[in-house]
Structures are given as structure tokens and as C-alpha cells.
Amino acid sequence: MKMRSIILILSIAIFVLSIICGLNIFGSGLFRNKEITRYDSLGKYTAVVFIRDAGATTDFSYQIAIIKKGTKLPNKVGNIFICEYNNWHENNINVKWVNNKNVKIWYEEKGITIFKKINKIKNIDIEYN
């Protein structure tokens, strides 16, 4: 009886550990980033507008990340802007680099919920609408 309990406990521990490791192998679990467009600065950074979603049963969100030019968009949340529209919208987000240290972001304000809105990152000032 004691051996069965040990085997059962070890089996459960291995199962739970494999699930945790499996989620980490795939980055952020079930979430996916779909890149919409990149806006390159004249310097070393680019602003990437993308959609992040977790499948058919969840809403997606529009997000923006500032990353180094030439790098792949990581499977992480946007590091400067995250929003969700209450109704279906096409991509109503535009980005313009004013110079290497300033970026301006415009977005449709009607029916939007903003979850993240950062004004400075990596010595880059970010201005909205």
C-alpha cells in the first residue's frame, strides 16, 4: 500500500510539472501575437502594432511594443500600449516617429478600454492623440 501511494504521488507531481513546463515552452501559454505593422525610427528601435489573442472564446487586444530593429516580436504583452475596443474595429492605431527619441500614437477613442499607456520607455518619449 505504501508503494502505491508513493507511485501515485510521484505520478501526479510529474504530470503537474509537465503541464507547467509545457506552458513555458510555448512562451506565454495559449496567447498569440499577430503583427499588423512596424514603424521604424531612424535610430535603433521600431514600434510594432499587433493583435494579441488567446483563441475563439476570448477577446483580442491591440497592443504596441517598442523593440530593437531587426528583432522578432516576442510572444509577450505590449510594453507601451494595450487596448480593447468594445465593438469590432479595423486597425485604428497609427504611429509616427517624430525623431529617434519621440514617437506619437493616434488611436480611435470611441468605444475603447485602455489597459496600459506608457509615456516613456528606453529614453523615448511617447505622446498619444
Steps between C-alpha positions, in 0.01 A plus 500: 500500500782738586666443160174575316466832686855598409445410133171692493656811656797487262270455200292801598814710560644404159168578330472845663865578426461401135200733463693791655805434280282460192346843549845656537627330183232676298588844632190651654280194490208520260548865404604595148629826358405591142712783370307768310771748408839638596600864520877542489678795654817638344679365807519151646135441597175408329141527624294189428120507496356153553195303608528268800238231543444168671253339262135497410353535848688816598520857373816614333682820581702748298845554642818691421855405589820689444777254418844510340498512122547166330377295797203269505191610690505299825192309612443745784262787573566841346746704702343843434131472404216249541136565411180320413213634295143440618389447140687350207744751354751474226846610599438860607846544650768707327855566606745767386856551612554873546872432551712225661388598849133588439212293367138605455209254515147567377207269570122504460368616837137392458412175676850427628625358828865575569690260723852637459631835379867572568644848436872417503708191430869454412549881502224534239216743572156379390215737422139389443224662288 
